[in-house]
Amino acid sequence: MGSGGDVPFNSKFTIYVVACWILAAFGGLMFGYDIGISGGVTAMEDFLIKFFPKVHERKLHAKEDNYCKYDDPLLQLFTSSLYLAALVASFFASKACTILGRKYTIFLASLFFLGGAGMSAGAQHKWMLIIGRILFGIGVGFGNEAVPVFLSEVAPVQHRGAVNILFQLFVTIGILIASLVNYNTSTLHPYGWRLSLGLAGIPGVVLFFGSMILTETPASLVERGKDAKGKSALKRIRGVDEVDDEYEEIKKACEVAKQVKQPFKKLMKRESRPPLIIAIMMQVFQQFTGINAIMFYAPVLFQTMGFKNDASLLSAVITGSVNVLSTCVSIYAVDKCGRRGLLLQACFQMLISQVAIGVILLVFLKNTGTMNSSLAIVVVILVCTFVSSFAWSWGPLGWLIPSETFPLETRTAGFAFAVSSNMLFTFLIAQVFLSMLCKMRAYIFFFFSAWILAMGIFVCFLVPETKGVPIDAIVERVWKRHPVWKKYMDNKDDNGGTKAMEMA
């Protein structure tokens, strides 16, 4: 079946291809585990006593300001240094994806993550702790670059959304596992935090061996001149021998890609602006929903509202469970309801949740003392409604949409901008959230609410629907037909010929 219309290419599910999807998605589990583990570790007494004794003393102070007891730049750097490293690493990962392929870039991610787990678990000084986080960050940069692109390239068009969302599903599973680990290790004195950080090596080991089983993507093989291997890989991942139509489309995309010698320069051209703007803004908005502020610091946030240490960690487990289940909703809905519908519905639900949390904390959480337990439970419920709507929309689609909207010639370079933008703004939020919580207090939730409103307007006018469109036909069938972006797609010269210089 060809892609000239809306009929998908031939394919069937096989055990091998499903195994490839799951093994690659372990890159997401590594990322998620690290998001979830840092917040719980920074709330552990033994960790604070060893590395941040001043924060521990402030926390124990009976009349310490509820909003400011965890405000410490170095404590925030423990969480945020990973994302700064991932930002830089993503551009090297883009080159690795192009030169070595998606498969070996995923393999490199596992090595860095294993190194980070070992260094963090064995840390005796703050500098060792930070080096461990940086190694984690390089692993995240490589994994987050390669895995979504890998999944989008190996997925059948009719299931591309669901397959790509496996990455985000495994991110949420990693966050949940981290919350469960923290809940159990918090009582293991004095080395519970070491166990929490060291267990990050387990998904790294799975990815290490899994990357040896993965096939390289057909697009990557053909792009690097390995046509016969590319066609063989396509047959293997589709589970059928009749792949000529899809193979020819991949070859055409690769022929165009080969003419582009400098993909990052090509990204600066006019016709590359629509996917680049969408890719970057999706990451900016994803972080300014406030989701990572909640997921990083859920235990800290719940302690601020008056929960005891164990109860706050348990609340983080609850939000993590909601996160996983709601991401499963997205796997089912994304290829049925489309991308835009999920994004807009979530904006509405997240806006209501954030405003309600802000109002309750503004009225009922004073600088000292604790909040009424019934109201604290209401806040946990509101956090869960917020997390659920994010998990079936901006969480997975923030990675899916950039991975499917760039043409092959700028795909890895463009996605590097998406990953680096995500890491930059994740770093900023992680680095300043506790300080913002101290300075802005409950108003921080209104700050995030204003961003959610802007997100909805952005989606209404600028985000196209890509459901059911073959990944190598996005330019013709999406960008050239979009009411706003189509004017950027006119790359013809005055005589009607294609501008040769645009391919430079």
N, C-alpha and C positions, 0 to 999 in steps of 0.2 A: 504494500500500500504506500502510496506517495504522500507528500505533504502539500501538494498543490491546493487541496481543499482542506477540510477539517478531519479527514480520515487518518487515524494514527498509523505509524509504521507497524509492521509485523513484530510481535514479541510475545513471549510467555514467561511466566515465573518459573525459575529453577532454584533448587537449593543453593547452588553456587552463587547466583547473583544476589539472592537475599543475604547470604553470608557476607558477601562483599559490602553490601549496604550497611549491615550491622557492625562489621569490624571497622569500617571507615568511621562510622558514627561514634566510635569510642574516643575519637578526637574531641568530640563534644563533651563526652563524659569527663575527660581530663579537665576541660575548661570549667565545666559546671562544678566539679568537686572543689576546684580552687576558689571559685566564687563563694561557695557555701562554707568552706572550712575556715576561711580567714576571720569571718565575723565571730564564730564560736570560739576560736582560739584566742582572739583579743579580749574575750570576756572571761577567760579562765584565770583564776587567781594565781596559779603557779607560773603561768606564762608572764603575767604582769609583774609578779614579784622578781622574776629573773631578769627581764629585759626592760620593764617600764615601772620601776618601783614608785616613782612620783605619781603616776596615774593610779596605781593601786592605793596609795595613801589618800589621794583625793577622793577615790571611789568610796573608801571606808568612812570618810568624814560625814558625820551625821547630818550636818546642815548644808552639804554641798549642793550647788545648783543642779537640779535634775537634768537640765538641758546641756550642761557644760562639763560633767564629770569625766567624760571620755575625750575631751578636746585636747589632743596632743599631736603635733605635726609628725613626730617620728612614728607614733602608733599608726597614723594614717598612711605614712610612707611604707610601712610593712605591707599594707594591703595594696597600695596604689603603684608601688615600684614595678610590680609584675606587668602592669598595663603599659607603662612607659617603655619597658623592654620589648613588649609585644608590638608596640607601634613601630619601633625601629626595625624589628625583625621581619615585619610583614613585607617590607620592600625587598629584602634579601630572599624571602620566601617566594615572592613573585618570580624572581629570576630562576630560583630553583625549580619552580613549577614548570617554567618554560623550557629550561635546559635539561633538567633531570626527569621531569614528568611529575604527575600528581602523586603516584605511588611512592617514589623515593623521598618526596618532600614530607609525606606523612610519616615515613620511617624516621627521618631526621627529627621530626617533632617528638617522637617517642623517646629518642635518646636524650634530648634536652630535658624532657619532663622527668625521666628517671634520675638524671643528675640533680635536678632541683629538689626532688623528693629526698634524696640522700643527704644533700647539704642542709636542707631545712630541718630534717629530723635530728641531725647530729649537731646542730648549731650550739655553740658555747658563747658566742658574742653577737652583738647586733649586726656587725658587718657580715658574718656568716649567714645570718638570717636573711639579710638583704640580697646577698649573692644567690642564695637558694631561690628567692623570689624572682630574681632576674633570669635565672635558668628556666624556671617555670614559665616566665614571660616569653622567652625566645621560643619555647615549645608551643605555647599558645599562639604566638604569631605565625609559626609554620603550620600548625594544625588548623587554625581558623582560616588560613588562606587556602589550603589544599583541600580540606574535607568538603566544604559546600560546593566548590567547583567540581570535584570528583563526583559527588552525588548527582549534581545536575547533569553532568555529561554522560553518566551511565544509566540514568533513569529513562524509561519510556516516556514519551511526551505526555500521555494521558495520565501518568502517575508521578510526573516530575515534582509537583508540589509536595505530595505526601512523602516521597522518598527524601527530598531535600530536608523536610521538616524532621526527619530522623535525627539530624544533627542537633536541632534545638531540643528534641525530646530527650536525647542523651545528656544535653546540658542540664535539663531540669532533673533528670535522674541523678546526675552527679551532685547537684545541689542538695537533693533529698538525702542521698547517701551520706554526704558530708554532715548534714544536720543530725542524722541518726548516730554517726560516729562521734560527733561532738557531745551529744547527749549522754553517750555511754562512757566516753573517755574523760569527761569533766570530773568524774569521781575517782579517777586513777591518779593518785598523788605520788610523787610530784611530776610524773612524766607523761601524763595523759595528752598534753599538747604535742609532744614528740610523736606519739602514736598517730594522732590526727594528721599531722603533716606528712609522716612517713608513708601512711597508707595510700597517699596519692600515687605511689609507685605502682600500685596494682593495675589501674587502667593503663598506665604507661607500658607495663609488661604485655598486657593484652594487645595494645596497639603495635608494640614492637614485633611480636610474632604474627599478628594479623596482617601487618603491612607486607609480610613475605608471601601471604596467600592471595592478596588482592591482585586483580588484573590491572594493568594500566588502562586508562580510558582510550577508546578508539581515536578521539579527536587529538589527544596528546601524541599518540603514536604516529598518526598521519601527518600531524604538524611537524614532527621531527624526521619525516621522510621514511618512516617504517610502514609503508602502505600495506604490505601483505600481513604483517602482524596486526595492523589496525583493523583490517577486515576480519581476521581470525578472532580478534578480541570482541568485535561487534557481534559476530555469530555466537560467541560464548555467552556474552551478557544478555543477548536477546533470546537465546534458547532456540533459535530457528536458523535455517540456512539461507532463507530468502531475505537478504538484507541489502540488496543492490541499491534500492532507492535511497535508503537512509545513508548508505556508504557514499553514494554520489553527492548527496547534500553536504556531508562532512568534508569530502574532497574539495568541493567548490569553496566552502568556507576556509579551508586550509590554504587553497591557492591564493585567495584574497589576503589571508593572514601573512603568507610568505612575502608578499610585496611590501609589507610594513616592516621596515628594518628597525624602527625606533618606536615601539608601542607607547611609551610614556609621552613622547612628542605627539604621536597621533591622538592621544587622549586630550591634548590641548586644542585640537581642531574643533571647528564649529559643530560638525555633525556628531562629535563625541560628547558634547555637553549634556544632552538629555539624560543618558544613562549615568554619566558621572555625577551630575547634580542630584539625581534620584538616589544613587548609591550613597553619597556622602550625607545627604539630609536624612535618609532613613536611619543612619547610625546616630546622627545628632539627636533626632527626635526619640529614638529608642532609649537613649540614656537619660534624656530630659523628661521622660515620663516619671522618673524617680524610682524606677524598678530596682536598679542596682543599689541605690541608697537603702532600700528596704531589704534586699536579699543579702547584701554585704553585712549589714548591721542589724539584722532582725533581732538577734539575741540582745544586743545593746539597746535597741529601740524599745523592746518589750521590758527590759529592766528599767529604762527611763520612765515607763508608764507604771511601774510599781510591781511587776512580776519578780519573784525570786529567781535566782540563777537557773535552777532546774526547770522552772516553769517557763522561763523565757526561751530556753533551748527547745523545750517541748513545743512551744508556740511556733518556733522556726521550723520544726519538723512538720507541723500541720500546714503551714504555708507552702513548704516544699512539696508535700503530697498533693495539694491543690494545683501547684505548678505542673506537676507531672500529668495528672489526670486531664487538666485543661489543654495541655499540648496535644494529647491524644485526640481531643475534639478537633483541633486544627488539622491533624493528619486526615481525618475523615472529611472535613468541610472544605479544605482549601481548593481542591479540584472540582468541587461541586458548587460552592457558593462564590468562588473567585477570591482574588486578593483584596480588591477594594472594599467589598462588603464587610469582610472581617475587620479590616482596619478602621472603618468608620463606626461600626457597632462598638468596637472596643474603646474608641475615643470617648464615646458617650458614657460608657460604663465606668471607665477610669476617672473621668472628670467628676462624676457624682461621688465616687469613692474617696478621691483625694480631698475634695471640698468638705465632705462630711468628717473625715479624719481631722482635718485642720480645725474645723469648728469645735469639735469635741475637745481636742487638746487645748485650744485657745481658751475655752470657757472653764474646763474642769481640771487641767493639769497645771498646778502652780509651780513656782520655782523650787519649792521644797515640799517634802511629804510625798504621798503616793495618791494615785487616782482611785476612785471607787472601783471595786473589782468588777462589778457588772458593766460599767462603762468601758473598762479595759478589755473585757471580752467582746464588747460591741466593736471596739477598734480592731481587735484581731479578726473579727468577721469581715469588717470593711477592708482590711488588708487582704483577706482571702478573695473578696470580690474583685479587688484591684488586680491581684496577681493572676486570677483566672482569666480575666479579659486580656491582660497582656500576653498570657501564655498561649492563647489561641490566635493571636494577631501579631502585634509588633515584635514579639520575641522571635518566633520562627520566620516571619516574613521579612524582618530586617536583614536576614541572611539569604533567604530565598530570592527575593526580588533582584538584588545586585548580582547574584550568581547566574541569573537567566536573562538579563537585559543587555549585557555587553556582547557585541559580535566577537567571534573567535580571535581576531587580530589584536583586540585590546582586552580580552577577557581576564587574563591573569593580572595584567597591569591595573585594569580598572578595579578588580576585586581587591587588589592590594590597597587602593585608596579607601575602599569600604572598610577593610579590616583595620587599617591604621586610623581612620576616623573614629571607628568604634572604640579602639583602644585609647585614643587621645581623650575622648570625652568620658570614657569609663575611668581613666586615670584622674581626670579633673574632678569628677563626682566623688570618687573614692578618696581623693586627697583633701577635698574641702567640705565633705558632707558633715562631719562631726563639728567642724568650726561653724558651718552654716547653721546647724541645729542649735549651737550655742548662741549665735548672734541673732538669728531670725526666729528661733523658737517655733511655735506652731505655724508661723507664717510661711515656713519652708514648704508646707504642703500646698499653699495657695500659689507659691512660686512655680511648683511643678504643674499645677492645674492650668496656669496661663499657657505653659508650653503645650499641654495636651490640646487646648483649644486651637492653638496655631497648627498643630499636627493635622487636625480634622480639616481645616481650611486647605492645607497643603495637599492632602489626599484628594479632596473634592475637585481641585482644578489641575493638578499636575501629575498625579500617579496614574499610569495607564493600567488597564487590565491585561494580564499576560496568560490567563488560564487557557490551556489547550493549544497554545501557539508553540510550534517546534522551536527549540532554542536557537537554531541557525536561521530562522525566518523572522526573528523579532524585529529587525530593522524594517523589512518590507511590510509586515503585517501589523506592527504596533506603532513604531516611531513615525513612519511616513503617513500614518492615518490619524495621529493624535491632533486635536484642534490647536493646541499650543505648541507642541514640539515639532510638528511637521515642517515648519519653516526653517528649522535647523538642519534638515535632512537634504536640502537642495545643494548637492555638491557637483553640479554641472557648470561647465564654463559657458561663455557666451555663444559658442558654436554647437552647444548641446553635448559635447564630449565630456568624459570624466576628467577631472583635474588630475593630471599626473603627479603634480606636486603634493596632493593630499596623501599619496601613498608613501611619501618619503619618510 
